C-alpha cells in the first residue's frame, strides 16, 4: 500500500476485483472483545480520502461549510439492504465526476461554498463566477420572499481544470443534484427540484431514468446498471448513478438516496 500512500483503491488481482483489505482482528486492534457491527474506524485511524481542491476552484476561505446544510454524501449501494426499498419508485441521475459547489442563502446572506469551506467573493473564484453568472443571490432572495424558505442549491462543478475534465467540456459550469430547504430542514422532492431548476435557469445532472424500481435487482445488477456512457459526452464513461426517491419521505430529511459507482470507471480512474 505504500506506493499508493496508504490509500485504498479499486484494483484487480488475478482477475478478481478488490475494494478493501482484510486483517486479523488481533493484528490491528487493541486487546478487547469486538462484535460484528462495532464501529472501529476511529480506533484504526482510518479517514475518508478527500480529493484535493482543484487549483482553478481554490480561493480565500471565509470559514467552514455552514452547519445548517447537510454535506453532499450518498451511501454506496453495497452497504444497504435493498429489501428496505421494496415498492419505492426512484428518480435516477448520472453521478458526475467534478468538485462539489453550493450556493446557500440564509439570514446572514449568500454563502458560496465548496465541499468543506465557504469562499470569499473575488473576481476569479470559480464558484463565485458561477454564482454571478446565474444571478443566484437575487433568485434565492426572490424565492425566499415568495415561500418563506431559505434554500441551499448543491451541485457538481465540471469543466476545464477540474478532475482532468473527463467530459471534455469547454469552460466551467455547475450541474445541480440537490436543493435543500434550510427553513424546513428537508430536501425538495424530485418534482419540486426540477421545477425550481427550470425557474432558476440552472442545469441539473443528467437524468438516466424518470421512474425506476429496484425490486428485481440485486447489488451486482445495480452495479452493472451503473456502467455506461456519460450523457454529457458519449465518448466518456459515466462515473455511476444516483438513486433518489421520487416522493418526499417522512424521514431522512425528505428523501432516500444512494449511489452505485461503476467499477469500470473506478479501475480506469484509480478510485
Backbone as CSV, one residue per row, in Angstrom:
resi,resn,N_x,N_y,N_z,CA_x,CA_y,CA_z,C_x,C_y,C_z
1,UNK,0.809,-1.218,0.000,0.000,0.000,0.000,0.846,1.274,0.000
2,UNK,2.116,1.137,0.339,2.949,2.335,0.445,2.996,3.111,-0.871
3,UNK,3.034,2.388,-2.003,3.118,3.069,-3.297,1.877,3.903,-3.584
4,UNK,0.742,3.579,-2.939,-0.490,4.360,-3.079,-0.690,5.319,-1.917
5,UNK,0.387,5.541,-1.133,0.332,6.437,0.028,-0.760,6.007,0.998
6,UNK,-0.922,4.681,1.110,-1.854,4.053,2.050,-3.312,4.428,1.780
7,UNK,-3.586,4.740,0.523,-4.971,4.974,0.112,-5.484,3.714,-0.583
8,UNK,-6.612,3.198,-0.113,-7.208,2.021,-0.745,-7.892,2.423,-2.045
9,UNK,-7.577,1.704,-3.112,-8.171,1.970,-4.413,-8.779,0.687,-4.968
10,UNK,-9.670,0.854,-5.927,-10.219,-0.302,-6.629,-9.154,-0.868,-7.566
11,UNK,-8.868,-2.169,-7.414,-7.862,-2.817,-8.258,-8.309,-4.235,-8.588
12,UNK,-7.603,-4.834,-9.526,-7.841,-6.238,-9.841,-6.590,-7.046,-9.514
13,UNK,-6.801,-8.154,-8.820,-5.728,-9.081,-8.517,-6.126,-10.460,-9.035
14,UNK,-5.313,-10.994,-9.951,-5.605,-12.297,-10.552,-7.025,-12.350,-11.116
15,UNK,-7.438,-11.232,-11.708,-8.742,-11.168,-12.355,-9.908,-10.876,-11.439
16,UNK,-9.643,-10.792,-10.118,-10.722,-10.536,-9.155,-10.690,-9.083,-8.704
17,UNK,-11.871,-8.471,-8.595,-11.980,-7.080,-8.167,-11.717,-6.972,-6.672
18,UNK,-10.894,-6.017,-6.280,-10.587,-5.790,-4.866,-10.896,-4.344,-4.505
19,UNK,-11.670,-4.145,-3.442,-12.002,-2.796,-2.976,-11.818,-2.676,-1.466
20,UNK,-10.933,-3.484,-0.911,-10.699,-3.426,0.524,-9.522,-4.291,0.900
21,UNK,-9.267,-4.373,2.184,-8.171,-5.191,2.689,-8.614,-5.798,4.014
22,UNK,-8.252,-7.056,4.239,-8.699,-7.785,5.423,-7.507,-8.082,6.329
23,UNK,-7.672,-7.789,7.623,-6.669,-8.116,8.626,-7.304,-8.968,9.716
24,UNK,-6.493,-9.737,10.394,-6.960,-10.394,11.603,-7.186,-9.331,12.672
25,UNK,-8.236,-9.507,13.468,-8.572,-8.502,14.477,-7.400,-8.228,15.401
26,UNK,-6.715,-9.284,15.868,-5.646,-9.069,16.848,-4.392,-8.447,16.240
27,UNK,-4.365,-8.292,14.909,-3.226,-7.644,14.259,-3.355,-6.123,14.242
28,UNK,-4.572,-5.624,14.311,-4.771,-4.179,14.116,-5.536,-3.486,15.238
29,UNK,-6.199,-4.243,16.105,-6.988,-3.634,17.171,-6.395,-3.960,18.528
30,UNK,-6.510,-3.014,19.481,-6.053,-3.309,20.837,-6.864,-4.444,21.441
31,UNK,-6.282,-5.081,22.433,-6.945,-6.226,23.058,-8.325,-5.840,23.564
32,UNK,-9.270,-6.734,23.410,-10.637,-6.481,23.854,-11.599,-7.350,23.087
33,UNK,-12.854,-7.222,23.437,-13.879,-8.011,22.762,-14.607,-7.128,21.759
34,UNK,-14.753,-7.620,20.546,-15.423,-6.878,19.494,-16.516,-7.746,18.885
35,UNK,-17.629,-7.100,18.585,-18.761,-7.808,17.990,-18.969,-7.317,16.569
36,UNK,-19.611,-8.140,15.753,-19.943,-7.732,14.388,-20.756,-6.445,14.428
37,UNK,-20.353,-5.471,13.622,-21.062,-4.199,13.571,-20.454,-3.117,14.435
38,UNK,-19.478,-3.453,15.292,-18.831,-2.429,16.114,-18.122,-1.416,15.216
39,UNK,-18.199,-0.140,15.573,-17.553,0.926,14.814,-16.112,1.086,15.311
40,UNK,-15.144,0.777,14.460,-13.733,0.835,14.863,-12.918,1.767,13.958
41,UNK,-13.600,2.563,13.153,-12.903,3.450,12.211,-11.920,4.366,12.929
42,UNK,-12.384,5.014,13.998,-11.533,5.960,14.725,-10.382,5.241,15.416
43,UNK,-10.660,4.070,15.978,-9.612,3.302,16.656,-8.490,2.950,15.680
44,UNK,-8.863,2.604,14.454,-7.884,2.225,13.437,-7.204,3.427,12.784
45,UNK,-7.747,4.627,13.029,-7.168,5.821,12.430,-7.436,5.950,10.945
46,UNK,-8.556,5.375,10.500,-8.910,5.421,9.078,-9.687,6.701,8.780
47,UNK,-9.366,7.360,7.698,-10.080,8.569,7.286,-10.546,8.423,5.845
48,UNK,-11.608,9.145,5.510,-12.120,9.150,4.138,-11.212,9.998,3.262
49,UNK,-10.827,9.462,2.122,-9.993,10.222,1.197,-10.797,11.362,0.591
50,UNK,-10.263,12.569,0.682,-10.888,13.743,0.075,-9.980,14.220,-1.053
51,UNK,-10.466,14.229,-2.304,-9.629,14.729,-3.397,-9.204,16.167,-3.129
52,UNK,-7.984,16.540,-3.517,-7.551,17.926,-3.323,-8.433,18.887,-4.107
53,UNK,-8.582,20.098,-3.574,-9.376,21.116,-4.266,-8.646,21.513,-5.550
54,UNK,-9.308,21.431,-6.715,-8.645,21.847,-7.958,-8.168,23.286,-7.854
55,UNK,-6.974,23.550,-8.371,-6.406,24.891,-8.272,-7.337,25.940,-8.861
56,UNK,-8.072,25.557,-9.895,-8.947,26.521,-10.576,-10.159,26.906,-9.737
57,UNK,-10.461,26.129,-8.677,-11.625,26.458,-7.843,-11.226,26.899,-6.447
58,UNK,-9.936,26.964,-6.162,-9.489,27.386,-4.835,-9.729,28.883,-4.662
59,UNK,-9.600,29.354,-3.435,-9.803,30.768,-3.167,-9.580,31.069,-1.706
60,UNK,-9.876,32.304,-1.314,-9.737,32.713,0.081,-10.879,32.123,0.890
61,UNK,-10.536,31.391,1.941,-11.539,30.735,2.774,-12.091,31.715,3.802
62,UNK,-13.422,31.794,3.872,-14.097,32.620,4.874,-14.296,31.823,6.155
63,UNK,-14.670,30.557,6.005,-14.947,29.712,7.160,-15.382,28.338,6.708
64,UNK,-15.844,27.549,7.669,-16.283,26.186,7.373,-17.624,26.196,6.651
65,UNK,-17.924,25.104,6.004,-19.216,24.907,5.343,-20.329,25.064,6.378
66,UNK,-21.398,25.807,6.070,-22.457,26.064,7.056,-23.066,24.787,7.634
67,UNK,-23.168,24.737,8.951,-23.679,23.547,9.624,-25.166,23.323,9.448
68,UNK,-25.890,24.320,8.950,-27.340,24.183,8.777,-27.716,23.401,7.523
69,UNK,-26.714,23.073,6.701,-26.962,22.382,5.430,-26.164,21.079,5.397
70,UNK,-26.811,19.933,5.122,-26.069,18.671,5.051,-25.050,18.699,3.913
71,UNK,-23.905,18.066,4.152,-22.930,17.923,3.074,-23.423,16.880,2.076
72,UNK,-22.822,16.911,0.906,-23.321,16.084,-0.196,-22.662,14.713,-0.183
73,UNK,-23.212,13.812,0.601,-22.716,12.440,0.669,-23.847,11.478,0.371
74,UNK,-23.565,10.457,-0.404,-24.544,9.400,-0.668,-23.944,8.069,-0.244
75,UNK,-24.757,7.225,0.367,-24.300,5.892,0.762,-24.124,5.022,-0.478
76,UNK,-23.112,4.169,-0.460,-22.927,3.226,-1.569,-23.933,2.091,-1.449
77,UNK,-24.429,1.648,-2.584,-25.471,0.623,-2.614,-25.008,-0.665,-1.939
78,UNK,-23.709,-0.963,-1.989,-23.198,-2.202,-1.388,-23.457,-2.263,0.116
79,UNK,-23.640,-1.098,0.752,-23.806,-1.054,2.207,-25.262,-1.159,2.648
80,UNK,-26.184,-1.296,1.701,-27.607,-1.189,2.018,-28.346,-2.510,1.853
81,UNK,-29.416,-2.646,2.636,-30.345,-3.765,2.489,-31.414,-3.338,1.491
82,UNK,-31.373,-3.877,0.297,-32.272,-3.438,-0.772,-33.731,-3.736,-0.467
83,UNK,-33.988,-4.722,0.389,-35.374,-5.066,0.728,-36.089,-3.898,1.398
84,UNK,-35.327,-2.997,2.013,-35.927,-1.845,2.693,-36.587,-0.882,1.709
85,UNK,-36.264,-1.011,0.412,-36.784,-0.077,-0.589,-37.802,-0.724,-1.521
86,UNK,-38.331,-1.858,-1.123,-39.310,-2.570,-1.955,-40.511,-1.684,-2.250
87,UNK,-40.882,-1.608,-3.523,-42.048,-0.834,-3.926,-41.820,0.657,-4.039
88,UNK,-40.616,1.128,-3.750,-40.333,2.568,-3.781,-39.860,2.980,-5.173
89,UNK,-40.505,3.965,-5.801,-40.030,4.442,-7.104,-38.850,5.398,-6.931
90,UNK,-37.873,5.268,-7.821,-36.681,6.110,-7.758,-36.510,6.923,-9.039
91,UNK,-35.962,8.104,-8.856,-35.549,9.013,-9.917,-34.035,8.818,-10.030
92,UNK,-33.534,8.439,-11.215,-32.122,8.072,-11.356,-31.388,9.126,-12.181
93,UNK,-30.275,9.600,-11.641,-29.460,10.586,-12.346,-28.030,10.073,-12.482
94,UNK,-27.319,10.654,-13.433,-25.909,10.299,-13.597,-25.084,10.935,-12.481
95,UNK,-24.180,10.156,-11.910,-23.220,10.718,-10.960,-22.052,11.242,-11.772
96,UNK,-21.811,12.527,-11.672,-20.761,13.143,-12.475,-19.546,13.439,-11.605
97,UNK,-18.383,13.423,-12.225,-17.110,13.495,-11.511,-16.489,14.872,-11.664
98,UNK,-16.707,15.712,-10.650,-16.142,17.052,-10.657,-15.762,17.449,-9.251
99,UNK,-16.145,18.653,-8.856,-15.911,19.113,-7.490,-17.187,19.767,-6.971
100,UNK,-17.502,19.514,-5.718,-18.771,19.954,-5.145,-18.810,21.466,-4.951
101,UNK,-19.952,22.072,-5.304,-20.157,23.500,-5.096,-21.579,23.780,-4.643
102,UNK,-21.751,24.755,-3.750,-23.083,25.063,-3.213,-23.304,26.566,-3.133
103,UNK,-24.549,26.968,-3.401,-24.998,28.346,-3.212,-26.037,28.316,-2.097
104,UNK,-25.765,29.001,-0.994,-26.597,28.901,0.204,-27.034,30.293,0.641
105,UNK,-28.344,30.492,0.772,-28.858,31.763,1.275,-29.497,31.542,2.634
106,UNK,-29.060,32.319,3.635,-29.706,32.302,4.945,-29.808,33.731,5.462
107,UNK,-30.107,33.886,6.744,-30.305,35.222,7.309,-29.067,36.110,7.158
108,UNK,-27.896,35.489,7.101,-26.648,36.249,7.020,-26.297,36.661,5.595
109,UNK,-26.991,36.099,4.612,-26.706,36.437,3.226,-26.344,35.225,2.396
110,UNK,-25.659,35.453,1.284,-25.294,34.379,0.362,-23.939,33.796,0.745
111,UNK,-23.896,32.470,0.853,-22.651,31.745,1.102,-22.345,30.914,-0.144
112,UNK,-21.135,31.035,-0.642,-20.711,30.264,-1.813,-19.606,29.319,-1.349
113,UNK,-19.849,28.019,-1.513,-19.015,27.020,-0.841,-18.555,25.910,-1.773
114,UNK,-17.431,25.303,-1.400,-17.021,24.022,-1.935,-17.557,22.944,-1.015
115,UNK,-16.913,21.798,-1.012,-17.408,20.696,-0.188,-17.276,20.976,1.307
116,UNK,-16.158,21.587,1.700,-15.890,21.767,3.128,-15.769,23.209,3.575
117,UNK,-15.624,24.143,2.629,-15.303,25.515,3.004,-16.166,26.529,2.258
118,UNK,-16.369,27.667,2.917,-17.002,28.822,2.274,-15.906,29.733,1.751
119,UNK,-16.112,30.286,0.543,-15.094,31.114,-0.085,-15.513,32.588,-0.151
120,UNK,-14.507,33.442,-0.033,-14.720,34.877,-0.158,-14.929,35.233,-1.631
121,UNK,-15.778,36.222,-1.872,-16.016,36.633,-3.258,-14.796,37.350,-3.815
122,UNK,-14.313,36.854,-4.945,-13.251,37.506,-5.711,-13.618,37.383,-7.188
123,UNK,-13.032,38.216,-8.038,-13.392,38.167,-9.465,-13.102,36.822,-10.123
124,UNK,-12.074,36.101,-9.660,-11.640,34.888,-10.354,-12.066,33.587,-9.686
125,UNK,-12.632,33.639,-8.487,-13.009,32.401,-7.801,-14.134,31.713,-8.580
126,UNK,-13.923,30.456,-8.964,-14.832,29.761,-9.889,-16.263,29.707,-9.387
127,UNK,-16.476,29.310,-8.136,-17.841,29.178,-7.625,-18.551,30.527,-7.609
128,UNK,-17.802,31.574,-7.267,-18.410,32.907,-7.261,-18.722,33.383,-8.682
129,UNK,-17.878,33.041,-9.631,-18.180,33.407,-11.026,-19.480,32.756,-11.472
130,UNK,-19.678,31.497,-11.075,-20.920,30.806,-11.427,-22.111,31.410,-10.693
131,UNK,-21.912,31.804,-9.439,-22.998,32.444,-8.677,-23.435,33.738,-9.355
132,UNK,-22.470,34.502,-9.848,-22.813,35.746,-10.546,-23.421,35.451,-11.915
133,UNK,-22.870,34.468,-12.607,-23.381,34.112,-13.940,-24.863,33.768,-13.886
134,UNK,-25.269,33.031,-12.844,-26.665,32.606,-12.724,-27.488,33.521,-11.812
135,UNK,-26.889,34.630,-11.360,-27.611,35.605,-10.524,-28.272,34.906,-9.329
136,UNK,-27.486,34.055,-8.654,-28.051,33.194,-7.624,-28.614,33.958,-6.428
137,UNK,-27.945,35.011,-5.999,-28.442,35.710,-4.811,-29.828,36.293,-5.061
138,UNK,-30.013,36.946,-6.196,-31.316,37.547,-6.499,-32.399,36.480,-6.607
139,UNK,-32.087,35.359,-7.242,-33.086,34.297,-7.416,-33.450,33.643,-6.086
140,UNK,-32.450,33.402,-5.243,-32.720,32.794,-3.939,-33.490,33.753,-3.035
141,UNK,-33.187,35.046,-3.115,-33.926,36.031,-2.308,-35.377,36.138,-2.780
142,UNK,-35.582,36.107,-4.079,-36.951,36.171,-4.605,-37.748,34.948,-4.170
143,UNK,-37.109,33.791,-4.174,-37.780,32.559,-3.738,-38.119,32.633,-2.254
144,UNK,-37.207,33.177,-1.457,-37.474,33.323,-0.016,-38.637,34.275,0.228
145,UNK,-38.685,35.369,-0.523,-39.778,36.334,-0.359,-41.123,35.701,-0.692
146,UNK,-41.128,34.790,-1.648,-42.369,34.150,-2.086,-42.784,32.994,-1.180
147,UNK,-41.815,32.220,-0.687,-42.138,30.978,0.037,-41.829,31.016,1.525
148,UNK,-40.980,31.957,1.933,-40.560,32.000,3.336,-39.427,31.047,3.658
149,UNK,-38.914,30.337,2.664,-37.856,29.351,2.893,-36.510,29.833,2.359
150,UNK,-35.485,29.654,3.182,-34.114,29.812,2.707,-33.681,28.493,2.073
151,UNK,-32.906,28.572,1.002,-32.537,27.371,0.249,-31.026,27.237,0.088
152,UNK,-30.592,25.985,-0.063,-29.220,25.663,-0.459,-29.285,24.889,-1.768
153,UNK,-28.583,25.365,-2.771,-28.537,24.721,-4.087,-27.179,24.035,-4.210
154,UNK,-27.204,22.707,-4.346,-25.970,21.920,-4.319,-25.736,21.246,-5.668
155,UNK,-24.510,21.337,-6.160,-24.222,20.745,-7.458,-22.774,20.330,-7.608
156,UNK,-22.449,19.886,-8.805,-21.089,19.460,-9.145,-20.566,20.398,-10.222
157,UNK,-19.407,20.993,-9.945,-18.775,21.896,-10.902,-17.853,21.071,-11.800
158,UNK,-18.060,21.210,-13.103,-17.321,20.432,-14.095,-16.664,21.360,-15.102
159,UNK,-15.656,20.823,-15.790,-15.085,21.574,-16.897,-13.580,21.710,-16.821
160,UNK,-13.081,22.708,-17.493,-11.643,22.919,-17.641,-10.943,22.996,-16.281
161,UNK,-9.871,22.220,-16.126,-9.071,22.271,-14.910,-9.623,21.492,-13.741
162,UNK,-10.729,20.746,-13.946,-11.363,20.020,-12.844,-11.389,18.527,-13.163
163,UNK,-10.774,17.715,-12.300,-10.775,16.252,-12.431,-10.428,15.806,-13.850
164,UNK,-9.405,16.416,-14.411,-8.935,16.086,-15.768,-9.987,16.362,-16.836
165,UNK,-11.069,17.034,-16.471,-12.139,17.374,-17.417,-12.511,16.158,-18.265
166,UNK,-12.906,15.086,-17.580,-13.162,13.804,-18.258,-14.271,13.900,-19.308
167,UNK,-15.114,14.944,-19.228,-16.228,15.075,-20.178,-15.878,15.974,-21.360
168,UNK,-14.680,16.559,-21.335,-14.254,17.395,-22.446,-15.084,18.656,-22.603
169,UNK,-15.558,19.222,-21.491,-16.404,20.416,-21.553,-15.562,21.670,-21.745
170,UNK,-16.137,22.656,-22.404,-15.481,23.953,-22.539,-15.854,24.827,-21.352
171,UNK,-14.887,25.573,-20.842,-15.161,26.434,-19.702,-15.502,25.618,-18.466
172,UNK,-16.294,26.213,-17.568,-16.726,25.546,-16.337,-18.203,25.829,-16.113
173,UNK,-18.902,24.850,-15.547,-20.330,25.012,-15.292,-20.705,24.167,-14.086
174,UNK,-21.882,24.423,-13.542,-22.366,23.659,-12.401,-23.635,22.909,-12.794
175,UNK,-23.716,21.654,-12.351,-24.862,20.789,-12.616,-25.469,20.414,-11.264
176,UNK,-26.705,20.830,-11.045,-27.333,20.732,-9.726,-27.917,19.340,-9.500
177,UNK,-27.689,18.805,-8.278,-28.264,17.495,-7.945,-29.175,17.527,-6.723
178,UNK,-29.094,18.561,-5.889,-29.958,18.672,-4.708,-30.349,20.115,-4.473
179,UNK,-31.553,20.317,-3.955,-31.934,21.613,-3.400,-32.504,21.342,-2.015
180,UNK,-31.904,21.983,-1.015,-32.264,21.742,0.381,-32.963,22.967,0.953
181,UNK,-34.138,22.739,1.553,-34.895,23.799,2.217,-34.351,23.931,3.638
182,UNK,-33.570,24.977,3.889,-32.938,25.165,5.197,-33.985,25.432,6.267
183,UNK,-34.995,26.188,5.939,-36.032,26.554,6.905,-36.787,25.328,7.391
184,UNK,-37.145,24.449,6.481,-37.883,23.223,6.832,-36.963,22.057,7.163
185,UNK,-35.672,22.217,6.887,-34.680,21.148,7.084,-35.085,19.886,6.322
186,UNK,-35.446,20.095,5.049,-35.850,18.976,4.201,-35.397,19.238,2.763
187,UNK,-35.087,18.139,2.065,-34.787,18.246,0.640,-36.076,18.414,-0.149
188,UNK,-36.009,19.168,-1.228,-37.156,19.277,-2.122,-37.390,17.933,-2.805
189,UNK,-38.646,17.624,-3.069,-38.972,16.405,-3.814,-38.378,16.502,-5.212
190,UNK,-38.295,15.369,-5.895,-37.745,15.356,-7.250,-38.511,16.308,-8.167
191,UNK,-39.832,16.346,-8.009,-40.656,17.223,-8.851,-40.380,18.688,-8.547
192,UNK,-40.334,19.042,-7.257,-40.083,20.431,-6.864,-38.670,20.861,-7.256
193,UNK,-37.724,19.953,-7.118,-36.328,20.228,-7.506,-36.246,20.590,-8.990
194,UNK,-36.920,19.813,-9.831,-36.849,20.066,-11.267,-37.594,21.346,-11.646
195,UNK,-38.679,21.630,-10.946,-39.419,22.864,-11.219,-38.568,24.086,-10.880
196,UNK,-37.834,24.013,-9.768,-37.010,25.153,-9.369,-35.799,25.308,-10.287
197,UNK,-35.253,24.208,-10.772,-34.172,24.305,-11.757,-34.638,25.087,-12.982
198,UNK,-35.838,24.765,-13.447,-36.384,25.460,-14.616,-36.597,26.941,-14.312
199,UNK,-37.127,27.225,-13.118,-37.376,28.622,-12.733,-36.071,29.414,-12.648
200,UNK,-35.027,28.785,-12.106,-33.746,29.469,-11.909,-32.862,29.450,-13.159
201,UNK,-33.246,28.658,-14.165,-32.421,28.554,-15.362,-31.121,27.817,-15.131
202,UNK,-31.153,26.804,-14.253,-29.964,26.028,-13.921,-29.986,24.666,-14.608
203,UNK,-28.812,24.115,-14.832,-28.696,22.768,-15.389,-28.724,21.753,-14.249
204,UNK,-29.481,20.678,-14.438,-29.442,19.575,-13.493,-28.475,18.513,-13.970
205,UNK,-28.091,17.612,-13.066,-27.300,16.463,-13.508,-28.150,15.647,-14.484
206,UNK,-27.532,14.966,-15.444,-28.307,14.242,-16.462,-29.235,13.193,-15.851
207,UNK,-30.439,13.097,-16.399,-31.435,12.138,-15.918,-31.289,10.828,-16.687
208,UNK,-31.096,9.733,-15.958,-30.962,8.406,-16.554,-32.322,7.722,-16.649
209,UNK,-33.147,7.872,-15.607,-34.488,7.266,-15.598,-35.417,8.125,-14.757
210,UNK,-36.603,8.414,-15.300,-37.581,9.239,-14.594,-38.211,8.490,-13.411
211,UNK,-38.441,7.223,-13.597,-39.109,6.416,-12.567,-38.585,4.987,-12.684
212,UNK,-37.973,4.490,-11.629,-37.232,3.231,-11.705,-37.479,2.425,-10.437
213,UNK,-37.722,1.139,-10.601,-37.895,0.241,-9.454,-36.680,-0.667,-9.340
214,UNK,-36.178,-0.828,-8.116,-35.041,-1.728,-7.912,-35.503,-3.094,-7.405
215,UNK,-36.813,-3.325,-7.396,-37.354,-4.554,-6.799,-36.759,-5.830,-7.390
216,UNK,-36.454,-5.829,-8.685,-35.955,-7.044,-9.332,-34.436,-7.045,-9.488
217,UNK,-33.760,-6.162,-8.764,-32.307,-6.040,-8.881,-31.621,-6.471,-7.589
218,UNK,-30.464,-7.118,-7.735,-29.611,-7.345,-6.573,-28.439,-6.361,-6.646
219,UNK,-27.533,-6.428,-5.688,-26.434,-5.464,-5.648,-25.576,-5.526,-6.912
220,UNK,-25.253,-6.726,-7.358,-24.405,-6.872,-8.544,-25.077,-6.290,-9.784
221,UNK,-26.387,-6.478,-9.901,-27.111,-5.956,-11.064,-27.178,-4.429,-11.045
222,UNK,-27.298,-3.845,-9.855,-27.313,-2.383,-9.765,-25.938,-1.808,-10.092
223,UNK,-24.874,-2.503,-9.698,-23.529,-2.050,-10.056,-23.311,-2.152,-11.564
224,UNK,-23.871,-3.179,-12.180,-23.782,-3.303,-13.638,-24.575,-2.191,-14.321
225,UNK,-25.731,-1.842,-13.748,-26.568,-0.766,-14.290,-25.827,0.573,-14.238
226,UNK,-24.940,0.716,-13.254,-24.200,1.972,-13.099,-23.246,2.229,-14.253
227,UNK,-22.852,1.178,-14.955,-21.894,1.343,-16.043,-22.593,1.831,-17.314
228,UNK,-21.830,2.522,-18.141,-22.394,3.034,-19.387,-21.681,4.300,-19.809
229,UNK,-22.138,4.883,-20.887,-21.549,6.120,-21.388,-22.214,7.326,-20.731
230,UNK,-21.432,8.373,-20.548,-21.959,9.591,-19.944,-22.944,10.281,-20.881
231,UNK,-23.992,10.828,-20.304,-24.948,11.611,-21.087,-24.399,13.000,-21.398
232,UNK,-23.318,13.391,-20.735,-22.675,14.667,-21.037,-21.744,14.545,-22.237
233,UNK,-21.196,13.350,-22.430,-20.280,13.099,-23.541,-20.252,11.598,-23.801
234,UNK,-20.835,11.131,-24.900,-20.913,9.691,-25.165,-19.559,9.030,-25.390
235,UNK,-18.501,9.824,-25.483,-17.156,9.260,-25.603,-16.557,8.942,-24.233
236,UNK,-17.207,9.403,-23.174,-16.687,9.214,-21.814,-17.531,8.199,-21.051
237,UNK,-16.877,7.413,-20.208,-17.601,6.505,-19.322,-18.253,7.320,-18.209
238,UNK,-19.427,6.869,-17.754,-20.032,7.574,-16.625,-19.469,7.022,-15.315
239,UNK,-19.409,7.901,-14.326,-18.870,7.504,-13.022,-19.816,6.550,-12.303
240,UNK,-21.092,6.719,-12.526,-22.084,5.878,-11.869,-23.442,6.537,-11.928
241,UNK,-24.334,6.105,-11.043,-25.686,6.664,-10.990,-26.078,6.892,-9.532
242,UNK,-27.031,7.806,-9.350,-27.596,8.086,-8.031,-29.090,7.802,-8.082
243,UNK,-29.564,7.035,-7.116,-30.984,6.709,-6.988,-31.580,7.600,-5.901
244,UNK,-32.681,8.254,-6.228,-33.326,9.153,-5.278,-34.828,8.896,-5.295
245,UNK,-35.430,8.819,-4.112,-36.870,8.571,-4.033,-37.629,9.658,-4.786
246,UNK,-38.586,9.241,-5.596,-39.397,10.192,-6.361,-40.225,11.055,-5.420
247,UNK,-40.811,10.423,-4.421,-41.705,11.119,-3.499,-40.964,11.545,-2.236
248,UNK,-41.406,12.644,-1.651,-40.828,13.096,-0.386,-41.105,12.060,0.697
249,UNK,-40.108,11.781,1.523,-40.247,10.781,2.578,-40.374,11.464,3.936
250,UNK,-41.069,10.817,4.903,-41.236,11.429,6.221,-39.948,11.468,7.030
251,UNK,-38.989,10.604,6.677,-37.716,10.557,7.406,-36.574,10.953,6.481
252,UNK,-35.342,10.935,7.009,-34.138,11.236,6.218,-34.205,12.600,5.538
253,UNK,-34.796,13.564,6.235,-34.896,14.936,5.731,-35.554,15.000,4.349
254,UNK,-36.507,14.092,4.137,-37.345,14.203,2.955,-36.986,13.337,1.775
255,UNK,-35.871,12.605,1.842,-35.528,11.781,0.680,-34.718,10.560,1.093
256,UNK,-34.857,9.513,0.295,-33.989,8.342,0.365,-33.102,8.390,-0.869
257,UNK,-31.804,8.280,-0.692,-30.924,8.298,-1.862,-29.663,7.490,-1.584
258,UNK,-29.106,6.957,-2.649,-27.852,6.210,-2.563,-27.227,6.167,-3.945
259,UNK,-25.963,5.749,-3.995,-25.241,5.754,-5.268,-24.715,4.371,-5.607
260,UNK,-24.579,4.129,-6.903,-23.905,2.939,-7.416,-22.778,3.434,-8.313
261,UNK,-21.544,3.142,-7.923,-20.386,3.614,-8.671,-19.921,2.528,-9.632
262,UNK,-19.627,2.927,-10.848,-19.161,1.993,-11.872,-17.770,1.468,-11.514
263,UNK,-17.650,0.158,-11.366,-16.333,-0.423,-11.100,-15.391,-0.210,-12.280
264,UNK,-15.945,-0.208,-13.471,-15.139,0.055,-14.669,-14.512,1.444,-14.594
265,UNK,-15.302,2.425,-14.135,-14.806,3.794,-14.002,-13.738,3.869,-12.909
266,UNK,-13.991,3.204,-11.778,-13.035,3.227,-10.673,-11.696,2.626,-11.081
267,UNK,-11.734,1.529,-11.815,-10.494,0.899,-12.262,-9.719,1.804,-13.220
268,UNK,-10.445,2.490,-14.085,-9.791,3.352,-15.077,-9.202,4.602,-14.448
269,UNK,-9.919,5.167,-13.469,-9.510,6.459,-12.911,-8.884,6.346,-11.524
270,UNK,-8.634,5.128,-11.068,-7.916,4.957,-9.807,-8.705,5.327,-8.586
271,UNK,-10.016,5.067,-8.604,-10.851,5.428,-7.465,-10.852,4.383,-6.377
